[in-house]
Amino acid sequence: MVLYSPGRTTSYPDHPVKEGIRLHFLGGGNEVGNVGCVLEDKTGTRLLIDYGLAPTRPPKYPSECPPIDHAIITHSHIDHIGMAPWLVGHHQTTLHGTELTAAVSEMMWRDTYKVSNIEGYPLPWDLRDLDVALDAWQTHNFGEWFDIGEWRLRFHRAGHIPGAAMIEIETPELRLLWGGDMDTRNSPNVGGAKPVSCDILCIESTYGGREHPNRVEEEARFVARVKEIVSRGGVALVPAFASGRCQDILRILHDAAPHLEVHFDGMGTRITQHWMNNPQYIHEPNGLEKMWRWARKIRSKSDRKKALNSDVIVTTSGMLDGGPAIWYLNRLRHDPANAILLTGYQAEGSGGRSLLDNRKLPIFGNITPIELDVDQFQLSNHAGHSELESYVRACGPRHVVFFHGDVEARQAIGAEFTQEPKPSFPLNGTPLELK
């Protein structure tokens, strides 16, 4: 079942741009995730930035993209890359990204396809689209200029996860910087984003109105909690996102508590191997290599059984919606010495959210009470309110476009800019023209 027919449901306007640049959000404008935005100017140069899906239940998809020759994929998280196979399959679109984003894409797409089959949700693309998408990549290094139509573009490090890129776009009339998912703070595996002078800045607002705790202090709190659980004879189960959070958690534990026996399971193990093959995107890659040798990788059913007697298990899925984490939780839940440590955002409707709110979650189809300790730690790799405000001011744009945020978040960060730069709050399906 497809959710739309190519060429029939696109909301993209058919009139030309007179001056400046037009931004048309297909998704992600006034929501978190599900990102896709078409940019076009009077030269007729047109490109798409990201084309993802929101992995909710059921999934949420962006509006149909018009015919497009080139798409920039900022990074490999599914809310930014999940619908790219549809683009290639229906529009023969060329995909532009960093080498690491391209390398991880197949794994992310195949996992999306598998989950859609397991959960019975429709996916607008199939394996034929996936196969052709793998051959559609053109990769670019940070700082390397390349041309699309009348525009010059180059990638800059975005922080967030290794390989994530911001896009600087030089048109005949103006300079635009697309921030994507970004963080100005250093994290265990990637350095933070640096300011880029521009006329228009498009920046996420996920954490508008919210401040992150001090990163060093929060990591120390996490490690202290792990040690406490281990000292009482328990196992710390750490469900974590496969691309970014798993690797951060492991480096934190390796650096602060190398005496612990830590087992690593799930799709994150395969993603880490791609990271190892692309050390140019990693903060202190030698540290990643040391962590990789130290962590005990799960490769078989017998390895999983052994992990039940370890100190820490780091595994997917980060929101407890499936993956090995559910297998482990079902076996660890009977011993009150064990505990669950959540380190990422838990979306409404997710298993992790149900665990936090109700101390219950679905395990193999049954709503199961969980009587273990549950703690949550704020180790986000998105910029918080203060980081967003400082970054906007450092870039010095005339216009700032706040997207990838809910109403409250966008209003909160937008309130910091009443005159210069002029804030804009795009709506999905409504063109925004800036000059």
ABEGO torsion letter per residue (X at the ends): XBABBBGAABABBABBBABEBBBBBABGAABBEGBBBBBBBAAGBBBBBEBBBBBBOBBBBBBBBBBBABBBBABABAAAAAAAAAAAAAAGBBBBBBAAAAAAAAAAAAAAAAAAAAAGBBBABBAAAAAAAAAABBBBBBGBBBBBEABBBBBBBAEGBBGBBBBBBBBAABBBBBAEBBBABBBAABBBBBBBBBABBBBBAAABGBBBBBAAAAAAAAAAAAAAAAAAGBBBBBBBBABGAAAAAAAAAAAABAABBBBBBEAAAAAAAAAAABAAABBGAAAAAAAAAABBBBABAAAAAAAAABABBBBOBAAGAEEAAAAAAAAAAABAABBBBBABBBBBGBAAAAAAAAGBBBBGGBBBBBABBBBBBBABABBBAAAAAAAAAAAGBABBBBBGBBAAAAAAAAAABABOBBBBBBBBGBBBBBX
